[in-house]
């Protein structure tokens, strides 16, 4: 039996690449937001929007009045905008605020995790949830109608493209809004209230100002109106708002990107642990 002291040798540890680190944060964030409450909200969105698309498509087909504008019905009611806002608030309000509140963000932003990697993972998580909720229900409804033989193949494909375009725009804007407001506080509740308040205030305020001044340009300030205008153009339906759908789409993209930049700037000012 040897009485000499054991010898230990340090083994090399392989460092994961930036992509692996980003995907790890993304996977954790997606699962983190897959709580019962969030899943119920998403399920309600699918139930409401899919039923509207399928029922209206079947009824219109039965009376011989099926057209591309029939698929636009969900966007014509406040249900789609409200459910989309609820989902964005549920999955995005705590994306950065929770990490700020627990101070986990201090460790996240320490090397070798870069700020861009961290923010990209958070944005991808919110964007994924938003695509699922804003785009998915419409596509499911179109798919059901196609299986039932309602509408031509070209009409269903055009409708699917319309739902995809509106869903992507909604994901871009609401992802940026959630990141920007969540980066300003360490309480998810405050960020959620700010998201709801800002979007609803812009929507109601634009309508009030336009009715008083007669200026339709103010409708560009409402993201819900911008999304509705794009949807009406995508489904070849004349909209009630005198704004250009192309400009509305560009405004949503620029606003989303600008809000992400605000979140990046805010996080860049967080003190991190040194090496």
N, C-alpha and C positions, 0 to 999 in steps of 0.2 A: 504494500500500500504506500503510495507516494504521499510525503508530507510537505511537498513544495506547494507554493501558492499557485492557484490556477492562473492561466494566462488568457487574457481576453483580447480579441482582435476586432477592430472596428470594421464593419462591412459597409460597402458602398451602397447608398440608397439612390435609386434612380428617380430623378426629378421628372414629374409629369410635364408635358408641354402645355402651352397656353390654351390650346384647343381643349385638351382634356380637363383643365381647370375650369374653363368656361362652361363646358358641358356638365361638369359636376355641380356647379352652382345652379345652372339651368334646371337640371333634373331635381335637385333639392327644392327649388322654388316652385316648380310645377306641382310636385307632390305636396308641398306645404300648403298650397292653396286649394288642394283637392279635398277640402273638408265637406261635411254633410251640408252645411248651409249654402256654400258656393255651388255644390253639385245640384242642389234643389233649384237654385235660381237658374242655372243653365238648363236644367230639365224643363223648367217652366217656360223658358224661352223657346226651346224646341217644340214643346207641346202647343204653345200659343201660335207661333209663326207657321209651323207645319200644318196645323189644322186650318188656319186661314187660307193658306195657299191651296191645299187639297180640296177643301169644301168649295171655295170660290171657283176653282178650276172645274170641278165636277158639275156644279150648277150651271156655269156658263156654257160648258160643253153640251149639257142636256138641252138647253134652250137655243143652241146654235149661235151663241154670241161670244165664244172663246176667242180671245186675241192676246197679244203680248201684254197689253196693259192690264189684263186680268191678274197677272202674276205680281203686279206692283201693289196689290191691295194691302199687304202688311205695312208698307211705308206710308200709306195714306191715313193710317190711324196713329195715335200717340203711343200705342202699345209697343211697337218695335223700338222706338227711341227710348222709352222709359225702361224697358227690359235691358237694352244695351247699356244704358247708363248705370243700372243697378249692377250688372255683371262687372263693368269696368271698375266701379267703386269697390265691389266685394273682393276682386282679385288684385286690384292695383293700389288701393289706398295704403295698405301696410307693406308694400314691396320694399321701400327704403325706410319708412318710419319705424317699422318693427326693429330693424337692425340698428337704427339710431337710438331707439329707446333702450335696447339691451346692450348697447355699446359693441355689439358684434361687428359693426361696420369698421371699427378701429382695426380689428384683426383682419377682416376681409381686404381692406385697402393697404395692408402691409405687404411688402414684397414677399414672395414672387407673384402675387396676384395684382395685376395692374387695374387701374381705375376703369380703363376701357373694357377690359374683360368682365369686370364685375357689373358694370352698367349694361353691357351687351346682353349678359345672361338674364338680368332683371327685365330688360326690355323684351327679350325673346319670350320670356315666360308670360308676361302680360299680353304680348301680341298673340301668342299661341292660344291663350284662353279667349281673347277677343275674336280671333278668326273662327274658333269653334262656335262661339255664341252668336256672332253677327253674320257669319257666312253660312255656317252649317245648316241651320234650320231651313233656310230657303232652298238650299241644294237638296236636302232630304225631301222637301215637298215636291220639287220638280222631279226628282227621281221616282217618287211614288206615282205621280201623274204619268210619267213616261211608262212605267210598268203597267199601269192601268190602261194604257193606250190613249190617253187624253192628250191632245195636241200633237202637232207634227214634230219630227226630229229637229228640224231647224228652229222651230219656235222654242222648244225645250232647251236647246243648246244656247240660244240667245238669252233666254231667261236665266239660265245657269251662269252665263257670263255677266249678266247684270247683277245678280246676287254676289258674285265673286268680287266685282269691282267695288260695290258699296261696302262689302265686308272688309276688304283690304283698307279702304279709306277710313272706315270706322276704327279699325285696329291701329292704324298709324296715329290718328289724332288722339284717341283715348289712351294709348300707351304713353305718348308724350305728356298728356295732361296728368296722368297718374304719377309718372316719375317726377315731374316738376313739383307738384303739390306735396307728394310724399317726401321729397328731399328737404322740404322746408320745416318739417316738424318731426318730433319723436313719438307722436301719438297718431295711430292709424285712424282713430275716430275723427280727429281734426281734419286730416287729409280727406277722408270720405265726405264729411260735411262740406268742405271747400269744393270738392268735385261736383257734388250735387248742386250746391248753391250757385257756383259759377255758370254751369251749363244751363240750368233752369232760368237764372237771372238773365243771361244773354238771350235765351229764346223768348222769354216774356218781354224783356226790355226792347228787343228789336221790333216786336210786333206793336208795342205801345208807341214807340218813337215813330215808326212808319205810319201808323194810323193818324198821329198828330201832325206830322210834318209832310206826309205824302211822299216821302223819300224812300224808295225801295232798296237803295244801296245798303241801308243798315241791316238788311237781312243777311248779308255776308257775315255779320258778327255772330250769328247763331250757328253753331256746328250742326245742330239737329236739322235746321233749315237747309244748310249746305248739303248734308247727306240726303235729305229728301229730294232736293232739286236734282242731284246727280242720279238718284234712283228713277225719278220721273223721266229724265232724259234717256236713261239706259233702257227703259221699257216703252219708249216712244209715246210718252204721255205728256201733254202740255201741262206745265205746273202752274200753281196759283201765284208763285213768286216771280217777279220780274228780274231775276238774276241769272247770270250765265253759268251753266253747269260746269263748263271747263274751268272757269275762274274759281268756282266754288271748290272743285276738286283740288286745284293747285293750292288754294288757300288752306285746305285741310292738311295737305302734305307739308307745306311750309310751316304751318302752325305746329304740327306734330314734331317736326325736326327741330324747330326753335325751342320748344318746350324740353326736348331731350337735352339740348345744349344748356338750358338753364339748370337742369338736374346735374349735368356734368360739371358745370361751374360751381354749383353748390357743394358737391361732393369733393371737389378739388381743394376746398377750404377746410376739410375735416383733418384734424391732426391725427397722424397715424403712428404706429409703433415703429421705431427705427430698426435697422438691421442689427 
